[in-house]
Amino acid sequence: MQVYGREFQVGSLDEIHYIVVDMMKKMPKGKALDFPAGTGRLSWMLHNEGFDVTAADIGTALFCNPEIPVIKGDLDGRFPFDDGSFDYAFCIDGPEHVENMYHTFREFSRVLKKGGLFTMSYPNYSNIECRLRNIFYGVLEPVEPYFEKENKNNGHINRPPYPLVKMALNYAGLEIENITSEKTKYNQLFLLPVSLLIFLFTKIKGEKGKKKYWLDETNSWKILMGGNGLIISARKIK
C-alpha cells in the first residue's frame, strides 16, 4: 500500500492508520512513539504531519523509513526509553500480541509525559458477532495455529473484552477519552434483535450495571455493533 509516496506492507487493518492520523491532525505537534511500528507506515504518516517520531519494534529489519529512528524493543519487556519521554504513544494492533497487557500499558504510561495521549487499537472482542461466537465455540478466535511456538509473537495470544482493556488502562493511570471503530459492520445488522435485548438489559441494570460492569460503555452501540477493530485514546492522568 503506497502512502505519502512510499510503499508499505501493513499487518493491521488498513483503515486504522488513516483514522488515527486524522485524529492527530487536530493535536499540537510533539514527540511520538510508534510501537510496534512494523514496516513504518504510521510512523511515516505522523512524520509527514510534523510529529517528531521514534519507532520501536521487536524486529526492525522491515522498517522502511531511514529518516525516522527505529529502536529494538519488546512490548513484554522494559521499554528502552526514559520516563516521560513522549507527548504521544501509539500501539496499533499490539495489545492482542502481548503476554501481559497490564505490564505493557504501564510501560506506555511510564514513557509518556503527564497529560500525554496513548492511542491503541486491538480486535473488537466485545461486538455482537464475537459474543455469539464465544457462546457457540467457547473461544473468540481459533486456537489451533497458536500451539506452534514459532507463531507466538504473531498470534493473538491475548484476547481481552473491552472491560478488561479499560481495567488495565486504568491501572496504568490512563483514562479513556475516545473510542471509535475502523468501520461499520453492516453484516452485523441482522443480529440487531439480539443487540436490542442487550440494550434493554443494560437499561434495566441502570447505575448498578454501569458501576459494576461498565455496561454503559461495554454495551454501547460503538462497541456492541462496532467493527473488527476498536481504536481507543487514553490520557495519562498520574
C-alpha positions in Angstrom: 0.0 0.0 0.0 1.5 3.3 -1.1 1.2 6.4 1.2 3.0 9.7 1.0 5.0 8.4 -1.9 6.3 5.3 -0.2 5.2 1.6 -0.4 4.4 -0.3 2.8 3.2 -3.8 3.7 0.8 -3.5 6.6 -0.3 -6.2 9.0 -3.0 -4.2 10.8 -6.5 -3.3 9.5 -5.9 -0.9 6.6 -8.3 1.8 7.8 -6.9 2.2 11.3 -3.7 4.3 10.4 -5.8 6.8 8.4 -8.3 7.2 11.2 -5.5 7.7 13.8 -3.7 10.3 11.7 -7.0 12.2 11.1 -7.4 12.3 14.9 -3.8 13.5 15.3 -4.2 16.4 12.8 -6.2 18.2 15.5 -3.4 17.8 18.1 -0.4 20.0 18.9 2.8 18.7 17.4 5.1 16.8 19.8 7.3 13.7 20.4 5.6 10.5 19.4 6.4 6.8 19.9 5.1 4.2 17.4 5.4 0.8 19.0 5.1 -1.8 17.4 6.0 0.1 14.2 6.1 -2.8 11.7 7.2 -1.6 8.3 6.6 2.0 9.5 3.5 3.3 7.7 2.0 5.0 10.7 5.5 6.4 11.6 5.8 7.9 8.1 2.4 9.4 8.1 2.9 11.0 11.5 6.3 12.3 10.4 4.8 13.9 7.4 2.2 15.6 9.7 5.1 17.3 11.6 5.4 15.0 14.6 8.8 14.1 16.0 8.5 10.3 15.7 10.5 7.5 17.2 9.7 3.9 16.2 10.2 0.7 18.0 9.6 -3.0 17.2 10.9 -6.4 18.3 12.2 -6.7 14.7 13.5 -3.6 13.0 14.7 -5.1 9.7 11.5 -4.4 7.8 11.2 -0.7 8.9 11.2 1.4 5.7 12.0 4.9 6.9 15.6 5.9 7.2 14.5 9.4 8.2 13.0 8.1 11.5 15.0 6.4 14.3 13.8 2.8 15.0 14.8 1.0 18.2 14.6 -2.6 19.1 12.1 -3.1 21.8 9.8 -5.8 23.3 6.2 -5.0 24.4 6.6 -7.6 27.1 9.9 -6.1 28.4 11.0 -2.8 29.8 10.8 -0.2 27.0 14.2 1.3 26.1 13.1 4.9 26.8 13.4 7.2 29.8 10.4 8.2 31.9 8.3 11.0 30.4 10.0 10.9 27.0 6.9 11.3 24.8 3.8 13.5 24.3 2.1 10.8 22.3 2.4 7.0 22.1 0.7 4.6 19.7 0.2 0.8 20.0 -1.6 -0.2 16.8 -2.8 -3.8 16.8 -0.3 -4.6 19.5 -2.2 -5.4 22.8 -3.5 -8.7 21.4 0.1 -9.9 20.9 1.4 -9.3 24.4 1.6 -11.8 27.3 0.7 -9.2 29.9 -1.2 -6.1 28.8 -1.0 -4.7 32.4 2.7 -4.5 32.1 2.6 -3.2 28.5 0.2 -0.3 29.4 2.2 0.6 32.5 5.3 0.9 30.3 3.5 3.1 27.8 2.3 5.2 30.7 5.8 5.4 32.1 7.4 6.8 28.9 4.5 9.3 28.4 4.6 12.8 29.9 1.9 13.6 32.4 -1.1 14.6 30.3 0.3 12.6 27.3 -2.0 10.7 25.0 -1.9 7.0 24.4 -3.7 5.6 21.3 -4.1 1.9 20.7 -6.1 -0.4 18.5 -7.0 -4.1 19.0 -9.6 -6.6 17.8 -13.1 -5.8 19.0 -13.8 -8.9 21.1 -16.9 -7.2 22.5 -19.0 -6.8 19.4 -22.2 -8.9 19.0 -20.6 -11.2 16.4 -17.7 -12.1 18.8 -20.1 -12.6 21.7 -22.2 -15.1 19.8 -19.1 -16.8 18.5 -17.9 -17.3 22.1 -21.2 -18.9 23.0 -21.0 -21.5 20.3 -17.3 -22.0 20.0 -16.3 -21.3 23.6 -13.5 -19.1 22.4 -13.2 -15.8 20.5 -10.8 -16.9 17.8 -9.3 -20.2 16.5 -6.7 -21.7 18.8 -5.0 -24.4 16.7 -2.4 -22.1 15.0 -1.1 -20.9 18.3 0.0 -24.3 19.5 3.1 -23.8 17.4 5.8 -22.0 19.3 7.1 -20.1 16.2 3.7 -18.4 15.9 3.8 -16.9 19.4 4.9 -13.5 18.5 2.5 -13.1 15.6 -0.6 -14.7 17.1 -3.4 -13.2 19.1 -2.3 -14.7 22.4 -4.2 -12.1 24.4 -7.9 -11.6 23.7 -9.5 -9.3 26.2 -13.0 -7.9 26.0 -13.4 -4.2 26.4 -13.9 -4.0 30.2 -10.6 -5.8 30.8 -8.8 -3.5 28.4 -10.3 -0.5 30.3 -9.3 -2.0 33.7 -5.7 -2.5 32.5 -5.5 1.1 31.2 -6.9 2.5 34.4 -4.4 0.5 36.5 -1.7 2.1 34.4 -3.0 5.6 35.1 -4.5 6.0 31.6 -8.1 7.4 31.4 -10.1 6.7 28.2 -11.2 9.8 26.3 -12.4 8.4 23.0 -13.5 5.1 21.4 -14.1 4.5 17.8 -14.2 1.6 15.3 -12.4 1.2 12.0 -15.7 0.7 10.1 -19.4 -0.2 10.4 -20.0 -3.9 10.0 -23.2 -3.9 8.1 -23.4 -7.7 8.1 -24.0 -7.5 11.9 -27.3 -5.7 11.4 -29.1 -9.0 11.1 -28.1 -9.6 14.7 -29.7 -6.3 15.8 -32.6 -8.1 17.6 -30.1 -9.7 19.9 -28.4 -6.4 20.4 -31.7 -4.8 21.3 -32.1 -7.3 24.1 -28.7 -6.4 25.4 -29.5 -2.7 25.2 -32.7 -3.4 27.2 -30.7 -5.4 29.8 -28.3 -2.5 30.1 -31.1 -0.1 30.8 -32.7 -2.4 33.4 -29.4 -2.8 35.2 -29.0 1.0 35.3 -26.4 2.6 37.6 -25.6 -0.8 39.3 -24.6 -2.3 35.9 -22.8 0.9 35.0 -20.7 0.9 38.2 -20.0 -2.9 38.5 -19.6 -3.9 34.8 -19.3 -0.6 32.8 -22.3 -1.8 30.9 -23.0 1.7 29.5 -19.7 1.5 27.6 -19.4 -2.2 27.0 -22.9 -2.4 25.6 -22.8 0.9 23.7 -23.6 0.9 20.0 -20.0 1.8 19.1 -18.7 -1.3 20.8 -21.5 -3.8 20.6 -22.3 -3.1 16.9 -18.7 -1.9 16.1 -16.4 -3.2 13.5 -13.5 -5.7 13.7 -11.2 -3.2 15.5 -11.5 -0.7 18.3 -9.4 2.5 18.4 -9.0 3.8 21.9 -7.4 7.0 23.1 -6.5 7.4 26.8 -4.9 10.3 28.7 -2.1 9.8 31.3 -3.5 11.3 34.4 -0.9 10.3 37.0 
